[in-house]
Structure formats: structure tokens, C-alpha cells
């Protein structure tokens, strides 16, 4: 025999308002959280990117959040017309670099961040939504 439970939900208006706010704010919060996490990766890479003239280091950055078919994303980058050799410097491990600079100056910070990135982004999203509430 099935049991029946009855309960009263108090604060349902507050809950509905919070859910509406979260629905509206979530895409912006996701974009901001991803951008913030990418900036931490970029900041770490700035300590590792080789510096000769400073052009390579200066060519790096984090793009504004973009939304595409696969969701929201940012680009963390080095190179472009100012430093077309960025990929070569990044990939050639045998090149001499003055410590702490190195090859894989962007890959290493990304791989280090990868382990906790989902939890970090989730915490950021919650914090951003709560702060806007």
C-alpha cells in the first residue's frame, strides 16, 4: 500500500523568484566564470612564456566570452601577426629558455588547472548568481 505525504512549502514565492533570476542570470554567470578561470590560466602562463624582446609575452591574452554551437567559450592565446613564431616557441622543447620560462608555456598552466576547473567554475557561477541576487 502506497503512503501519501502532505507538506506545505513556505517561501514558494521567494523560490520562484530565485529560479527566475537564476534562469536569466545563468548564461552571463557562466560566461563570467569561464572568463575568470581562463584569466588565472593566462596569468600563470605569463610567468612561463619566454621573453626575448617581450613581443611574444605581449601578444597573449584572453578573449571575451563567446557563445557558439558547443556552448560558451573563451580563447587563451599567444601569437598573431605580432608574434607568428609563438607556436614554434611553445612546441620546441629543445630550445633554451631562461628559467622559469619554458616551452609549453600555455599548455602546462592549462593542464595544471584542468583537475579542478569544473569545480572552480561551478563555485564561481554560484557566487556570481548569489552576488547578483
N, C-alpha and C positions, 0 to 999 in steps of 0.2 A: 504494500500500500504506500503510495506517494505521500510525502509530507508537504504541507503547504506552509510557507513562511510569509509573514506580512511585515513590512517595515515602512518607516516614514523617512524620507530623505529631506533633511533640513539643509537649507542653503542651496537649494537647487538653482535658484536664480543666479547666485554667485558662480556656481559651477558652469552654468550655461554661458555666462559672460566670459569666464576664463577660457572656455573651449572656443568661443567665437574669436576671442583675442588671439589665442594660440594659432588658430587657422589662418588668420590674417597676417600675424607676425612671423610665422614659421619660415616661409621662404626667405625673408630678409635675415632672420636669425641664423639660418643655415649658411647663407652666403657670407655673413659677417664672421661666423665661427670658422669656416673653412679659410677665409682670408687671413684671420688672425693666426691660425695654426701654420699656414704657409709662410707667414712673415717670421715666425720663430725658426722655421727650417732655413729660410733665406738668411736670417741674422747669423745662424751658425755657419752657413756656407761662406759668409763674408770673412770669417776668420781663417778659412781654409783655402780660399781662392788665391792662386799665385799672383804676385804683384811684381811687375817689372816697371811699367810706366803708369800703372793704375787704370788703364783703359779697360782691361778685362773686368776688374772689380767694379768699375763704374758702369759697365754695360748690363749689370744684373738688376733684377727687380722682381716684383710680384704684380701680376695683372689684377685689374679689378675683377670681381666675381662675374662670371658669365653663365648663362643657362643655355644648355643645348639638349639634344635628344636624350643624352645619357644622364642628365641632371645638372647640378650646379658645379662649377669648377673654376679654378684659377690656374694660371701658368706661373711657375717659378723659372726664371730664365737667366741666361748669360749669352752674350754674343751679339748677333745682329750685325748691321753694317759697320758699327764701331769696332767690333772685335770678332771678325769672321773666323778666327782661329780658336774660338772658345772650345769647340768640340774636341779639337786636336789636343789642347792642353788638358782637358778633362779626361780623355781616354788613354793618353800615352803615359803609362806608369813609369817607364824608364827615364823620363825627363827629370832633371834635377830641379828640386823646389826647395826654397829656404823654409825650414820648419817655422811655424806649424803649417805652412801652405803645402798643398799636395795635389796630385791627380785625384779624380773622383771627388772634387770639392763640393759638388752638389748631391751626388749620389749618396755619399756617406751620411750627411745630415738627414736625408730623407729616410734612409734605411734605419737609422737610429730612432727616428720619430715614429716609424711605421708600427712598432709594437703597441704603442699607447694612443695612436692617433684617433681611433674611433671613440674611445672613452673621453679623450680630451675634447673632441668636437661635440660630443653629446653633452658634456658638462658645460661647455661654452654656450650651447644652444639654450639649455635650461636657464643658465644665468642671464643670458640676454633677454629671454622672454620674461623672466621674473622681474628684471630691472625695468622693463617697459610697462609692466602691469600696474 
